[in-house]
Amino acid sequence: MRLIASANGLPVVAHPFDYPGLTRMREWLPQLRKAGLVGLETYYGYYSPEQEKAIKQLADKYDLIPTGGTDFHGPGIHPTPLGGRYVPYAAVERLKAASAQRQGQEPPTFELPPPTE
């Protein structure tokens, strides 16, 4: 995240349901937010309405931007066609505002806690 922020980028967790253990991500979100995370991919290709709602609730809880997209890599490579996933324009507006705010700022520093079993 520090590298992304140092390039004036905005770190976002892509397709969070694809990671093993959404519960684990819930544990890390407060620290990730402090480290500079700005968004969670909420509106993603094949996510169900229930999955979308769960991620949106997490984004809202941690003041993260609910982003989205199709993850299109080319014809026949991904099940969602280019432009085939609706993302509210409010996400774009919030990303633009976060980008403007981030310009020229020193990237945050932090370390993830060690994994717990």
N, CA, C and O atoms as a printed pandas DataFrame, in Angstrom:
     atom_number atom_name residue_name chain_id  residue_number  x_coord  y_coord  z_coord
0              1         N          MET        A               1    0.824   -1.189    0.000
1              2        CA          MET        A               1    0.000    0.000    0.000
2              3         C          MET        A               1    0.867    1.252    0.000
3              4         O          MET        A               1    0.525    2.259   -0.620
4              5         N          ARG        A               2    1.976    1.174    0.694
5              6        CA          ARG        A               2    2.865    2.337    0.724
6              7         C          ARG        A               2    3.381    2.648   -0.678
7              8         O          ARG        A               2    3.460    3.816   -1.059
8              9         N          LEU        A               3    3.727    1.639   -1.437
9             10        CA          LEU        A               3    4.208    1.847   -2.804
10            11         C          LEU        A               3    3.116    2.493   -3.662
11            12         O          LEU        A               3    3.380    3.442   -4.401
12            13         N          ILE        A               4    1.904    1.981   -3.562
13            14        CA          ILE        A               4    0.786    2.548   -4.321
14            15         C          ILE        A               4    0.578    4.005   -3.934
15            16         O          ILE        A               4    0.439    4.870   -4.798
16            17         N          ALA        A               5    0.557    4.273   -2.628
17            18        CA          ALA        A               5    0.351    5.641   -2.151
18            19         C          ALA        A               5    1.493    6.554   -2.573
19            20         O          ALA        A               5    1.263    7.724   -2.879
20            21         N          SER        A               6    2.734    6.036   -2.596
21            22        CA          SER        A               6    3.879    6.868   -2.974
22            23         C          SER        A               6    3.807    7.286   -4.434
23            24         O          SER        A               6    4.434    8.267   -4.833
24            25         N          ALA        A               7    3.045    6.547   -5.234
25            26        CA          ALA        A               7    2.842    6.903   -6.641
26            27         C          ALA        A               7    1.534    7.673   -6.822
27            28         O          ALA        A               7    1.015    7.780   -7.933
28            29         N          ASN        A               8    1.000    8.215   -5.703
29            30        CA          ASN        A               8   -0.278    8.930   -5.690
30            31         C          ASN        A               8   -1.444    8.048   -6.109
31            32         O          ASN        A               8   -2.461    8.541   -6.597
32            33         N          GLY        A               9   -1.291    6.742   -5.916
33            34        CA          GLY        A               9   -2.377    5.816   -6.190
34            35         C          GLY        A               9   -3.261    5.644   -4.961
35            36         O          GLY        A               9   -2.951    6.131   -3.873
36            37         N          LEU        A              10   -4.358    4.946   -5.163
37            38        CA          LEU        A              10   -5.322    4.702   -4.088
38            39         C          LEU        A              10   -5.466    3.197   -3.882
39            40         O          LEU        A              10   -6.069    2.521   -4.716
40            41         N          PRO        A              11   -4.930    2.663   -2.797
41            42        CA          PRO        A              11   -5.027    1.221   -2.542
42            43         C          PRO        A              11   -6.468    0.772   -2.293
43            44         O          PRO        A              11   -7.195    1.359   -1.490
44            45         N          VAL        A              12   -6.852   -0.275   -2.998
45            46        CA          VAL        A              12   -8.188   -0.862   -2.893
46            47         C          VAL        A              12   -8.023   -2.379   -2.858
47            48         O          VAL        A              12   -7.219   -2.929   -3.611
48            49         N          VAL        A              13   -8.771   -3.058   -1.997
49            50        CA          VAL        A              13   -8.764   -4.522   -1.994
50            51         C          VAL        A              13   -9.682   -4.988   -3.117
51            52         O          VAL        A              13  -10.876   -4.689   -3.129
52            53         N          ALA        A              14   -9.104   -5.725   -4.059
53            54        CA          ALA        A              14   -9.881   -6.242   -5.190
54            55         C          ALA        A              14  -10.559   -7.558   -4.805
55            56         O          ALA        A              14  -10.005   -8.359   -4.053
56            57         N          HIS        A              15  -11.747   -7.761   -5.326
57            58        CA          HIS        A              15  -12.602   -8.938   -5.115
58            59         C          HIS        A              15  -12.350   -9.643   -3.786
59            60         O          HIS        A              15  -11.802  -10.745   -3.753
60            61         N          PRO        A              16  -12.756   -8.996   -2.684
61            62        CA          PRO        A              16  -12.465   -9.537   -1.348
62            63         C          PRO        A              16  -13.059  -10.903   -1.048
63            64         O          PRO        A              16  -12.541  -11.603   -0.178
64            65         N          PHE        A              17  -14.114  -11.310   -1.724
65            66        CA          PHE        A              17  -14.673  -12.641   -1.461
66            67         C          PHE        A              17  -13.801  -13.744   -2.039
67            68         O          PHE        A              17  -14.006  -14.916   -1.723
68            69         N          ASP        A              18  -12.842  -13.398   -2.871
69            70        CA          ASP        A              18  -11.963  -14.413   -3.446
70            71         C          ASP        A              18  -10.831  -14.799   -2.507
71            72         O          ASP        A              18  -10.133  -15.782   -2.755
72            73         N          TYR        A              19  -10.636  -14.036   -1.427
73            74        CA          TYR        A              19   -9.587  -14.337   -0.458
74            75         C          TYR        A              19  -10.104  -15.362    0.540
75            76         O          TYR        A              19  -11.287  -15.365    0.880
76            77         N          PRO        A              20   -9.219  -16.228    1.007
77            78        CA          PRO        A              20   -9.686  -17.199    2.003
78            79         C          PRO        A              20   -9.984  -16.495    3.322
79            80         O          PRO        A              20   -9.090  -15.941    3.960
80            81         N          GLY        A              21  -11.204  -16.525    3.704
81            82        CA          GLY        A              21  -11.583  -15.991    5.003
82            83         C          GLY        A              21  -11.909  -14.517    5.036
83            84         O          GLY        A              21  -11.056  -13.690    5.357
84            85         N          LEU        A              22  -13.135  -14.191    4.707
85            86        CA          LEU        A              22  -13.582  -12.805    4.822
86            87         C          LEU        A              22  -13.523  -12.380    6.286
87            88         O          LEU        A              22  -13.360  -11.196    6.581
88            89         N          THR        A              23  -13.652  -13.332    7.202
89            90        CA          THR        A              23  -13.549  -13.027    8.626
90            91         C          THR        A              23  -12.175  -12.453    8.934
91            92         O          THR        A              23  -12.055  -11.495    9.698
92            93         N          ARG        A              24  -11.153  -13.029    8.348
93            94        CA          ARG        A              24   -9.787  -12.547    8.555
94            95         C          ARG        A              24   -9.642  -11.114    8.056
95            96         O          ARG        A              24   -9.003  -10.287    8.706
96            97         N          MET        A              25  -10.231  -10.825    6.913
97            98        CA          MET        A              25  -10.154   -9.476    6.363
98            99         C          MET        A              25  -10.843   -8.487    7.300
99           100         O          MET        A              25  -10.360   -7.371    7.489
100          101         N          ARG        A              26  -11.957   -8.888    7.881
101          102        CA          ARG        A              26  -12.650   -8.013    8.840
102          103         C          ARG        A              26  -11.721   -7.636   10.000
103          104         O          ARG        A              26  -11.758   -6.509   10.495
104          105         N          GLU        A              27  -10.892   -8.589   10.424
105          106        CA          GLU        A              27   -9.946   -8.320   11.502
106          107         C          GLU        A              27   -8.889   -7.316   11.082
107          108         O          GLU        A              27   -8.449   -6.499   11.891
108          109         N          TRP        A              28   -8.484   -7.369    9.840
109          110        CA          TRP        A              28   -7.396   -6.527    9.350
110          111         C          TRP        A              28   -7.846   -5.159    8.868
111          112         O          TRP        A              28   -7.021   -4.250    8.777
112          113         N          LEU        A              29   -9.108   -4.980    8.560
113          114        CA          LEU        A              29   -9.548   -3.722    7.960
114          115         C          LEU        A              29   -9.209   -2.475    8.780
115          116         O          LEU        A              29   -8.808   -1.472    8.189
116          117         N          PRO        A              30   -9.347   -2.486   10.097
117          118        CA          PRO        A              30   -8.967   -1.273   10.830
118          119         C          PRO        A              30   -7.500   -0.893   10.618
119          120         O          PRO        A              30   -7.181    0.281   10.431
120          121         N          GLN        A              31   -6.608   -1.889   10.647
121          122        CA          GLN        A              31   -5.184   -1.593   10.434
122          123         C          GLN        A              31   -4.899   -1.223    8.986
123          124         O          GLN        A              31   -4.094   -0.331    8.715
124          125         N          LEU        A              32   -5.553   -1.901    8.062
125          126        CA          LEU        A              32   -5.358   -1.576    6.653
126          127         C          LEU        A              32   -5.827   -0.154    6.353
127          128         O          LEU        A              32   -5.208    0.563    5.568
128          129         N          ARG        A              33   -6.922    0.238    6.985
129          130        CA          ARG        A              33   -7.445    1.600    6.817
130          131         C          ARG        A              33   -6.427    2.613    7.318
131          132         O          ARG        A              33   -6.172    3.618    6.655
132          133         N          LYS        A              34   -5.841    2.351    8.492
133          134        CA          LYS        A              34   -4.814    3.244    9.033
134          135         C          LYS        A              34   -3.588    3.305    8.129
135          136         O          LYS        A              34   -2.896    4.322    8.078
136          137         N          ALA        A              35   -3.322    2.209    7.412
137          138        CA          ALA        A              35   -2.157    2.135    6.529
138          139         C          ALA        A              35   -2.390    2.833    5.199
139          140         O          ALA        A              35   -1.461    2.980    4.404
140          141         N          GLY        A              36   -3.620    3.265    4.949
141          142        CA          GLY        A              36   -3.883    3.983    3.711
142          143         C          GLY        A              36   -4.853    3.333    2.756
143          144         O          GLY        A              36   -5.071    3.854    1.662
144          145         N          LEU        A              37   -5.448    2.207    3.130
145          146        CA          LEU        A              37   -6.460    1.588    2.270
146          147         C          LEU        A              37   -7.620    2.553    2.094
147          148         O          LEU        A              37   -8.091    3.138    3.069
148          149         N          VAL        A              38   -8.085    2.728    0.861
149          150        CA          VAL        A              38   -9.188    3.661    0.630
150          151         C          VAL        A              38  -10.448    2.998    0.099
151          152         O          VAL        A              38  -11.511    3.618    0.100
152          153         N          GLY        A              39  -10.355    1.739   -0.358
153          154        CA          GLY        A              39  -11.556    1.144   -0.935
154          155         C          GLY        A              39  -11.610   -0.364   -0.880
155          156         O          GLY        A              39  -10.605   -1.049   -0.690
156          157         N          LEU        A              40  -12.839   -0.859   -1.055
157          158        CA          LEU        A              40  -13.112   -2.290   -1.193
158          159         C          LEU        A              40  -13.904   -2.485   -2.478
159          160         O          LEU        A              40  -14.901   -1.802   -2.710
160          161         N          GLU        A              41  -13.462   -3.410   -3.304
161          162        CA          GLU        A              41  -14.199   -3.686   -4.532
162          163         C          GLU        A              41  -15.517   -4.374   -4.161
163          164         O          GLU        A              41  -15.541   -5.540   -3.766
164          165         N          THR        A              42  -16.579   -3.639   -4.298
165          166        CA          THR        A              42  -17.905   -4.059   -3.877
166          167         C          THR        A              42  -18.739   -4.550   -5.056
167          168         O          THR        A              42  -19.421   -5.571   -4.962
168          169         N          TYR        A              43  -18.679   -3.828   -6.145
169          170        CA          TYR        A              43  -19.459   -4.131   -7.350
170          171         C          TYR        A              43  -18.524   -4.855   -8.306
171          172         O          TYR        A              43  -17.795   -4.232   -9.079
172          173         N          TYR        A              44  -18.556   -6.182   -8.241
173          174        CA          TYR        A              44  -17.580   -6.986   -8.968
174          175         C          TYR        A              44  -18.263   -8.075   -9.762
175          176         O          TYR        A              44  -19.144   -8.776   -9.263
176          177         N          GLY        A              45  -17.848   -8.201  -10.987
177          178        CA          GLY        A              45  -18.292   -9.236  -11.904
178          179         C          GLY        A              45  -19.466  -10.076  -11.485
179          180         O          GLY        A              45  -20.614   -9.692  -11.707
180          181         N          TYR        A              46  -19.205  -11.202  -10.890
181          182        CA          TYR        A              46  -20.247  -12.197  -10.613
182          183         C          TYR        A              46  -20.729  -12.193   -9.166
183          184         O          TYR        A              46  -21.399  -13.140   -8.754
184          185         N          TYR        A              47  -20.412  -11.157   -8.372
185          186        CA          TYR        A              47  -20.887  -11.133   -6.993
186          187         C          TYR        A              47  -22.406  -11.114   -6.938
187          188         O          TYR        A              47  -23.064  -10.421   -7.714
188          189         N          SER        A              48  -22.938  -11.876   -6.023
189          190        CA          SER        A              48  -24.390  -11.913   -5.821
190          191         C          SER        A              48  -24.824  -10.651   -5.082
191          192         O          SER        A              48  -23.990   -9.962   -4.494
192          193         N          PRO        A              49  -26.107  -10.342   -5.105
193          194        CA          PRO        A              49  -26.591   -9.194   -4.326
194          195         C          PRO        A              49  -26.250   -9.318   -2.836
195          196         O          PRO        A              49  -25.970   -8.313   -2.182
196          197         N          GLU        A              50  -26.272  -10.532   -2.304
197          198        CA          GLU        A              50  -25.947  -10.733   -0.892
198          199         C          GLU        A              50  -24.475  -10.425   -0.615
199          200         O          GLU        A              50  -24.150   -9.784    0.384
200          201         N          GLN        A              51  -23.584  -10.883   -1.503
201          202        CA          GLN        A              51  -22.163  -10.597   -1.347
202          203         C          GLN        A              51  -21.900   -9.096   -1.468
203          204         O          GLN        A              51  -21.142   -8.521   -0.686
204          205         N          GLU        A              52  -22.528   -8.485   -2.444
205          206        CA          GLU        A              52  -22.384   -7.040   -2.645
206          207         C          GLU        A              52  -22.813   -6.282   -1.386
207          208         O          GLU        A              52  -22.140   -5.344   -0.958
208          209         N          LYS        A              53  -23.918   -6.687   -0.811
209          210        CA          LYS        A              53  -24.428   -6.027    0.393
210          211         C          LYS        A              53  -23.445   -6.185    1.559
211          212         O          LYS        A              53  -23.197   -5.230    2.295
212          213         N          ALA        A              54  -22.886   -7.388    1.728
213          214        CA          ALA        A              54  -21.943   -7.645    2.827
214          215         C          ALA        A              54  -20.689   -6.782    2.680
215          216         O          ALA        A              54  -20.219   -6.204    3.659
216          217         N          ILE        A              55  -20.153   -6.691    1.479
217          218        CA          ILE        A              55  -18.952   -5.875    1.257
218          219         C          ILE        A              55  -19.282   -4.397    1.417
219          220         O          ILE        A              55  -18.484   -3.645    1.978
220          221         N          LYS        A              56  -20.430   -3.974    0.938
221          222        CA          LYS        A              56  -20.836   -2.557    1.081
222          223         C          LYS        A              56  -20.941   -2.192    2.561
223          224         O          LYS        A              56  -20.538   -1.099    2.958
224          225         N          GLN        A              57  -21.475   -3.089    3.371
225          226        CA          GLN        A              57  -21.576   -2.827    4.810
226          227         C          GLN        A              57  -20.188   -2.673    5.436
227          228         O          GLN        A              57  -19.983   -1.811    6.291
228          229         N          LEU        A              58  -19.234   -3.509    5.008
229          230        CA          LEU        A              58  -17.867   -3.376    5.510
230          231         C          LEU        A              58  -17.239   -2.063    5.058
231          232         O          LEU        A              58  -16.578   -1.376    5.837
232          233         N          ALA        A              59  -17.451   -1.727    3.805
233          234        CA          ALA        A              59  -16.912   -0.461    3.289
234          235         C          ALA        A              59  -17.476    0.714    4.081
235          236         O          ALA        A              59  -16.736    1.620    4.464
236          237         N          ASP        A              60  -18.767    0.700    4.322
237          238        CA          ASP        A              60  -19.393    1.782    5.083
238          239         C          ASP        A              60  -18.870    1.822    6.520
239          240         O          ASP        A              60  -18.591    2.897    7.050
240          241         N          LYS        A              61  -18.741    0.666    7.140
241          242        CA          LYS        A              61  -18.288    0.597    8.523
242          243         C          LYS        A              61  -16.900    1.209    8.701
243          244         O          LYS        A              61  -16.634    1.868    9.706
244          245         N          TYR        A              62  -16.013    0.991    7.724
245          246        CA          TYR        A              62  -14.633    1.468    7.829
246          247         C          TYR        A              62  -14.362    2.692    6.954
247          248         O          TYR        A              62  -13.208    3.035    6.695
248          249         N          ASP        A              63  -15.428    3.343    6.505
249          250        CA          ASP        A              63  -15.304    4.546    5.671
250          251         C          ASP        A              63  -14.390    4.310    4.470
251          252         O          ASP        A              63  -13.503    5.112    4.176
252          253         N          LEU        A              64  -14.627    3.196    3.787
253          254        CA          LEU        A              64  -13.896    2.851    2.576
254          255         C          LEU        A              64  -14.797    3.079    1.368
255          256         O          LEU        A              64  -16.017    2.946    1.458
256          257         N          ILE        A              65  -14.194    3.418    0.256
257          258        CA          ILE        A              65  -14.958    3.666   -0.962
258          259         C          ILE        A              65  -15.360    2.316   -1.567
259          260         O          ILE        A              65  -14.496    1.477   -1.822
260          261         N          PRO        A              66  -16.653    2.099   -1.798
261          262        CA          PRO        A              66  -17.077    0.859   -2.458
262          263         C          PRO        A              66  -16.850    0.985   -3.964
263          264         O          PRO        A              66  -17.634    1.621   -4.668
264          265         N          THR        A              67  -15.778    0.378   -4.445
265          266        CA          THR        A              67  -15.422    0.481   -5.858
266          267         C          THR        A              67  -15.972   -0.714   -6.619
267          268         O          THR        A              67  -16.654   -1.562   -6.043
268          269         N          GLY        A              68  -15.679   -0.783   -7.903
269          270        CA          GLY        A              68  -16.152   -1.924   -8.662
270          271         C          GLY        A              68  -15.655   -1.961  -10.075
271          272         O          GLY        A              68  -14.995   -1.039  -10.554
272          273         N          GLY        A              69  -15.985   -3.045  -10.734
273          274        CA          GLY        A              69  -15.615   -3.242  -12.122
274          275         C          GLY        A              69  -15.917   -4.654  -12.562
275          276         O          GLY        A              69  -16.452   -5.462  -11.804
276          277         N          THR        A              70  -15.564   -4.937  -13.800
277          278        CA          THR        A              70  -15.846   -6.255  -14.360
278          279         C          THR        A              70  -14.656   -7.200  -14.256
279          280         O          THR        A              70  -14.823   -8.415  -14.354
280          281         N          ASP        A              71  -13.451   -6.652  -14.056
281          282        CA          ASP        A              71  -12.220   -7.432  -14.075
282          283         C          ASP        A              71  -12.036   -8.075  -15.446
283          284         O          ASP        A              71  -11.559   -9.205  -15.550
284          285         N          PHE        A              72  -12.413   -7.357  -16.486
285          286        CA          PHE        A              72  -12.344   -7.845  -17.861
286          287         C          PHE        A              72  -10.893   -7.966  -18.312
287          288         O          PHE        A              72  -10.136   -6.998  -18.241
288          289         N          HIS        A              73  -10.506   -9.148  -18.773
289          290        CA          HIS        A              73   -9.151   -9.374  -19.269
290          291         C          HIS        A              73   -9.136   -9.748  -20.742
291          292         O          HIS        A              73   -8.072  -10.017  -21.301
292          293         N          GLY        A              74  -10.279   -9.769  -21.365
293          294        CA          GLY        A              74  -10.359  -10.104  -22.774
294          295         C          GLY        A              74  -11.518  -11.046  -23.045
295          296         O          GLY        A              74  -12.040  -11.672  -22.122
296          297         N          PRO        A              75  -11.924  -11.153  -24.308
297          298        CA          PRO        A              75  -13.043  -12.037  -24.653
298          299         C          PRO        A              75  -12.779  -13.479  -24.222
299          300         O          PRO        A              75  -11.723  -14.042  -24.511
300          301         N          GLY        A              76  -13.744  -14.060  -23.535
301          302        CA          GLY        A              76  -13.658  -15.456  -23.127
302          303         C          GLY        A              76  -12.745  -15.721  -21.937
303          304         O          GLY        A              76  -12.589  -16.873  -21.533
304          305         N          ILE        A              77  -12.145  -14.691  -21.369
305          306        CA          ILE        A              77  -11.231  -14.898  -20.248
306          307         C          ILE        A              77  -11.950  -14.748  -18.915
307          308         O          ILE        A              77  -11.578  -15.401  -17.940
308          309         N          HIS        A              78  -12.945  -13.923  -18.856
309          310        CA          HIS        A              78  -13.674  -13.693  -17.606
310          311         C          HIS        A              78  -15.159  -13.687  -17.933
311          312         O          HIS        A              78  -15.547  -13.226  -19.007
312          313         N          PRO        A              79  -15.988  -14.181  -17.045
313          314        CA          PRO        A              79  -17.412  -14.306  -17.366
314          315         C          PRO        A              79  -18.177  -12.989  -17.481
315          316         O          PRO        A              79  -19.284  -12.980  -18.020
316          317         N          THR        A              80  -17.625  -11.881  -16.994
317          318        CA          THR        A              80  -18.346  -10.611  -17.072
318          319         C          THR        A              80  -17.796   -9.791  -18.226
319          320         O          THR        A              80  -16.605   -9.481  -18.238
320          321         N          PRO        A              81  -18.617   -9.434  -19.187
321          322        CA          PRO        A              81  -18.123   -8.658  -20.337
322          323         C          PRO        A              81  -17.738   -7.235  -19.947
323          324         O          PRO        A              81  -18.221   -6.696  -18.951
324          325         N          LEU        A              82  -16.869   -6.642  -20.740
325          326        CA          LEU        A              82  -16.448   -5.267  -20.529
326          327         C          LEU        A              82  -17.675   -4.366  -20.439
327          328         O          LEU        A              82  -18.528   -4.372  -21.328
328          329         N          GLY        A              83  -17.756   -3.596  -19.365
329          330        CA          GLY        A              83  -18.905   -2.717  -19.167
330          331         C          GLY        A              83  -20.140   -3.420  -18.665
331          332         O          GLY        A              83  -21.201   -2.803  -18.571
332          333         N          GLY        A              84  -20.034   -4.709  -18.337
333          334        CA          GLY        A              84  -21.192   -5.498  -17.944
334          335         C          GLY        A              84  -21.548   -5.432  -16.473
335          336         O          GLY        A              84  -22.433   -6.163  -16.027
336          337         N          ARG        A              85  -20.888   -4.581  -15.707
337          338        CA          ARG        A              85  -21.181   -4.478  -14.271
338          339         C          ARG        A              85  -21.410   -3.028  -13.914
339          340         O          ARG        A              85  -20.553   -2.179  -14.160
340          341         N          TYR        A              86  -22.555   -2.742  -13.338
341          342        CA          TYR        A              86  -22.880   -1.377  -12.935
342          343         C          TYR        A              86  -22.103   -0.992  -11.679
343          344         O          TYR        A              86  -22.041   -1.750  -10.712
344          345         N          VAL        A              87  -21.517    0.195  -11.714
345          346        CA          VAL        A              87  -20.848    0.775  -10.554
346          347         C          VAL        A              87  -21.409    2.178  -10.390
347          348         O          VAL        A              87  -21.355    2.968  -11.333
348          349         N          PRO        A              88  -21.946    2.511   -9.224
349          350        CA          PRO        A              88  -22.517    3.842   -9.031
350          351         C          PRO        A              88  -21.471    4.944   -9.267
351          352         O          PRO        A              88  -20.311    4.804   -8.878
352          353         N          TYR        A              89  -21.892    6.024   -9.898
353          354        CA          TYR        A              89  -20.969    7.115  -10.183
354          355         C          TYR        A              89  -20.434    7.746   -8.902
355          356         O          TYR        A              89  -19.379    8.379   -8.929
356          357         N          ALA        A              90  -21.125    7.590   -7.803
357          358        CA          ALA        A              90  -20.646    8.119   -6.518
358          359         C          ALA        A              90  -19.275    7.533   -6.179
359          360         O          ALA        A              90  -18.464    8.202   -5.539
360          361         N          ALA        A              91  -19.006    6.305   -6.595
361          362        CA          ALA        A              91  -17.699    5.691   -6.345
362          363         C          ALA        A              91  -16.606    6.465   -7.077
363          364         O          ALA        A              91  -15.532    6.709   -6.527
364          365         N          VAL        A              92  -16.889    6.847   -8.315
365          366        CA          VAL        A              92  -15.929    7.626   -9.101
366          367         C          VAL        A              92  -15.689    8.979   -8.434
367          368         O          VAL        A              92  -14.546    9.422   -8.314
368          369         N          GLU        A              93  -16.751    9.625   -8.007
369          370        CA          GLU        A              93  -16.614   10.923   -7.359
370          371         C          GLU        A              93  -15.778   10.825   -6.087
371          372         O          GLU        A              93  -14.937   11.684   -5.821
372          373         N          ARG        A              94  -16.010    9.781   -5.308
373          374        CA          ARG        A              94  -15.243    9.605   -4.067
374          375         C          ARG        A              94  -13.783    9.278   -4.362
375          376         O          ARG        A              94  -12.893    9.744   -3.650
376          377         N          LEU        A              95  -13.524    8.489   -5.397
377          378        CA          LEU        A              95  -12.140    8.201   -5.781
378          379         C          LEU        A              95  -11.421    9.466   -6.240
379          380         O          LEU        A              95  -10.263    9.688   -5.886
380          381         N          LYS        A              96  -12.104   10.291   -7.024
381          382        CA          LYS        A              96  -11.499   11.552   -7.463
382          383         C          LYS        A              96  -11.177   12.449   -6.278
383          384         O          LYS        A              96  -10.109   13.059   -6.234
384          385         N          ALA        A              97  -12.086   12.535   -5.324
385          386        CA          ALA        A              97  -11.864   13.365   -4.142
386          387         C          ALA        A              97  -10.696   12.826   -3.314
387          388         O          ALA        A              97   -9.867   13.599   -2.833
388          389         N          ALA        A              98  -10.629   11.511   -3.147
389          390        CA          ALA        A              98   -9.532   10.906   -2.386
390          391         C          ALA        A              98   -8.204   11.120   -3.097
391          392         O          ALA        A              98   -7.183   11.354   -2.450
392          393         N          SER        A              99   -8.211   11.041   -4.413
393          394        CA          SER        A              99   -6.995   11.271   -5.188
394          395         C          SER        A              99   -6.512   12.704   -5.030
395          396         O          SER        A              99   -5.319   12.940   -4.836
396          397         N          ALA        A             100   -7.421   13.655   -5.111
397          398        CA          ALA        A             100   -7.061   15.064   -4.958
398          399         C          ALA        A             100   -6.496   15.325   -3.567
399          400         O          ALA        A             100   -5.545   16.091   -3.411
400          401         N          GLN        A             101   -7.076   14.697   -2.571
401          402        CA          GLN        A             101   -6.628   14.869   -1.198
402          403         C          GLN        A             101   -5.248   14.229   -0.985
403          404         O          GLN        A             101   -4.433   14.751   -0.225
404          405         N          ARG        A             102   -4.997   13.123   -1.641
405          406        CA          ARG        A             102   -3.752   12.365   -1.469
406          407         C          ARG        A             102   -2.552   13.047   -2.122
407          408         O          ARG        A             102   -1.423   12.843   -1.674
408          409         N          GLN        A             103   -2.758   13.847   -3.163
409          410        CA          GLN        A             103   -1.668   14.453   -3.919
410          411         C          GLN        A             103   -0.673   15.154   -3.006
411          412         O          GLN        A             103   -1.031   16.046   -2.236
412          413         N          GLY        A             104    0.581   14.733   -3.108
413          414        CA          GLY        A             104    1.651   15.375   -2.381
414          415         C          GLY        A             104    1.799   14.979   -0.927
415          416         O          GLY        A             104    2.723   15.446   -0.261
416          417         N          GLN        A             105    0.927   14.141   -0.417
417          418        CA          GLN        A             105    1.034   13.722    0.985
418          419         C          GLN        A             105    2.046   12.595    1.128
419          420         O          GLN        A             105    2.241   11.802    0.207
420          421         N          GLU        A             106    2.680   12.532    2.276
421          422        CA          GLU        A             106    3.588   11.445    2.594
422          423         C          GLU        A             106    2.762   10.173    2.812
423          424         O          GLU        A             106    1.771   10.210    3.542
424          425         N          PRO        A             107    3.146    9.049    2.196
425          426        CA          PRO        A             107    2.393    7.805    2.402
426          427         C          PRO        A             107    2.410    7.389    3.864
427          428         O          PRO        A             107    3.421    7.573    4.542
428          429         N          PRO        A             108    1.306    6.828    4.369
429          430        CA          PRO        A             108    1.268    6.356    5.755
430          431         C          PRO        A             108    2.213    5.171    5.966
431          432         O          PRO        A             108    2.523    4.443    5.023
432          433         N          THR        A             109    2.658    4.987    7.179
433          434        CA          THR        A             109    3.493    3.830    7.507
434          435         C          THR        A             109    2.749    2.967    8.522
435          436         O          THR        A             109    2.003    3.468    9.363
436          437         N          PHE        A             110    2.970    1.671    8.421
437          438        CA          PHE        A             110    2.339    0.748    9.364
438          439         C          PHE        A             110    2.838   -0.649    9.073
439          440         O          PHE        A             110    3.403   -0.903    8.010
440          441         N          GLU        A             111    2.633   -1.550   10.006
441          442        CA          GLU        A             111    2.963   -2.958    9.808
442          443         C          GLU        A             111    1.764   -3.796   10.209
443          444         O          GLU        A             111    1.106   -3.517   11.211
444          445         N          LEU        A             112    1.486   -4.823    9.421
445          446        CA          LEU        A             112    0.419   -5.757    9.778
446          447         C          LEU        A             112    0.841   -6.552   10.996
447          448         O          LEU        A             112    2.014   -6.902   11.132
448          449         N          PRO        A             113   -0.096   -6.842   11.882
449          450        CA          PRO        A             113    0.250   -7.695   13.017
450          451         C          PRO        A             113    0.533   -9.109   12.521
451          452         O          PRO        A             113    0.067   -9.495   11.450
452          453         N          PRO        A             114    1.296   -9.884   13.295
453          454        CA          PRO        A             114    1.574  -11.262   12.872
454          455         C          PRO        A             114    0.270  -12.058   12.811
455          456         O          PRO        A             114   -0.669  -11.779   13.557
456          457         N          PRO        A             115    0.218  -13.049   11.918
457          458        CA          PRO        A             115   -0.999  -13.868   11.812
458          459         C          PRO        A             115   -1.281  -14.609   13.115
459          460         O          PRO        A             115   -0.365  -15.021   13.825
460          461         N          THR        A             116   -2.556  -14.767   13.408
461          462        CA          THR        A             116   -2.968  -15.546   14.574
462          463         C          THR        A             116   -3.642  -16.815   14.082
463          464         O          THR        A             116   -4.275  -16.821   13.026
464          465         N          GLU        A             117   -3.510  -17.843   14.815
465          466        CA          GLU        A             117   -4.122  -19.118   14.417
466          467         C          GLU        A             117   -5.380  -19.342   15.192
467          468         O          GLU        A             117   -6.047  -20.360   15.006
